[in-house]
Amino acid sequence: MSISWDKLKKGDELEWKNMFRKHAEFLYAYGMKFAHNEDLVKDSIQELFIAIYEKRNSLSEPSFLRAYLCSSLRNRLINELKKEATIPLEEGDYSFTLYIDDKNVDEEEKQYEKIQNMLNKLTNRQREVIYLKYFKGLSNEEIACTLNINKQSVANLLSEAIRQMKKEASFILFLLLILRRLLGL
């Protein structure tokens, strides 16, 4: 289901509903990695869509809609977290949580623990890039747009994260987890 920016600009109600349905769940999952506050994330997503609707005539069509929505939500959440913080937050001060929630089988629990420990050793930015790339399927270009960095920085972050995971010898387990998710096993 492709979203028509022209229809959005004209205020087509069905197109707005389609865009919301297509991206709201993705944005919620992404937002919860930052805020860990369900109400804040839901409110921010609603405010994002309202703001886009209100400014629809002056906005140009983004190259990557999902990356644009992620970036906008990310900025909203960081701004809200800055307001709530008792000490000033800088860009890199946010916490990005990436955890594995597939603990269905007891014998796999140790493997998931290993992977989780490995992910916890990565920087927030590395975890965020890993999440967007491997768990949400964004391209390096979309990730660059989302995080407002260049494609080379995305490649460097991925490369460094993978290098660290290989050093931990848990990278194979991580790849198996990703393959399992992709194949629906």
N, C-alpha and C positions, 0 to 999 in steps of 0.2 A: 504494500500500500504506500504509494508515493504521495508526498504532501506537495500541494501546489502553492507556492508562495504568492502567486497572483490572486488565488482564491482567498488566501489568508488576508492579504491586503484589502480585499473587497469586503471583508467581514463575514465570509461564508461560514455560517454556524457549524455545518456538518464537517467542514475542513478543520475547524478549530477543535471540534470533538475528536476527530481522527488523530490530529497531532497530539492532543493530550493523551488519548488512549495508547498511542504508539510509544510515547516517551516517558510517561509519568512513572511507571514502575522502575524503569531504568534509572531515572533521575532520583527516585526515592532511595534505591539501593546505593547509588553513588553518594547522595547527600548524607546518608546514615553513617558512611565511613568517616565523615568529617565531624558531624555535629553530635552524634549519639543522643539526639533529642528528637523524638518522633514528631512532636508538635511543631518545633522549629523548622524541621525539614519539610513537613507538609505545608506549613504556612508559606515558606520560602518558594516552594514550587508553585503554589497558587499565585503568589505575588509576582513571580516571574512571568507566568502566562498572562496575567492581567496587564503587566507592564508592556509586554510585547504587543498585546492587543491594542492598548492605548497608543503606542508609538508605531503601530504597523505601517502607517503611511510614510513615515520618515526613515524606516529601517530598510537597508538594502538586503537583498537575499544573501544569506550566508553560504559559503562554499560547502560547509559540512554542518547541516542543521543540528545533528546530535552533539557534535563538538561545541557548537555555539551555545546550545542549551546547557550543556555540562559546565562550560566556562562561566556562563551567566549565573548559574546556580552556585557554583563554587565561590564566585566573587560575593554573592549575596550572603552566603553562609559565613565566609571569612569576615565580612563586615559586621554581621550580627555577633559573631564570636568575639570580635574586637570590642564591641559595645559592652558585652557582658563581662569581659575580662577585668579583673581588679588591677592588673598591670598591663601596660601596653604590649600588644602582640605585633610581631614583625611577620612578614610574608611566610617565612619558613617555620614559624612557631606553632602552627596548627598540628594536630595529631591525626594521622591518617591510619585507620585501623583496617588491617586486612586479616581476616580470620577464616579458617576452613570450617564450614558448618555441615559437612557431610558425614558425621560420625554415626553411620548406620550399623556398622558391623564391628563387634568388639575386637576381633583380631587385627583390624585395621587401625585401631585407636593409636597404637604406638607410632605407626607411620604418619598419621595425621599430626600427632604431637611433634614429631621430628620436623615435618614441613612447617608447622606453626612456629616452632622455635627458630627455624631458618628465616622465615618471613619477618619475625620480630627483630632480627638482627639487621635488617635492611633499614635504610633511612626512610623517613616519611615519603619523600618524593619518589624513591625507588619503589616502595610499596604501591604508591598511587599509579605509577607507570605500569607496573606488573599487573595491577588490577584492571586498568583500562585496556591493556593489550591482550592479556590472556583470559581474563574472566568476562570482559565485555566486548572483546573483538574489535576494538578500534584500531585503525591504521596509525602508523607513526605520525602521519600528517594530521590526522584528527586529534591525536593526543597532543601534538604541538599546539594546535589551535586551542584546545581545552585548557592547557596549562600556561598558555601564552609564552611558550619557549620555541626555539627553532627545532627543526627535525633532527639535526645533528645532536642536540642536547638530549632528545628522546632516545636516540640510538645509543648515546654514551651512557645514559642512565640504565637502559636495558642491559647493555653489555656489562656494565659494572655489577649490576644486580645478579646477572647470570654467573659472572665470574665468582662472586661471593658464594652463591648457592652451590656451584660446583666444588668450591673449596670445602664446603660443609658436607659434601658427598650426598646431599639430599636432593640434588637437582633432578635425578632420575625419578625419584618419587613424585616430585612436583610435576614433571612432564606426564607421568602416568595419571596423576590427578586431572590435569588439563585434558588429556585424551579421553579419560573416562567421562568428564563433563561434556565434551564435544560429541562423543558417541552415545551419550545417554545411558551408559552402563551403570 
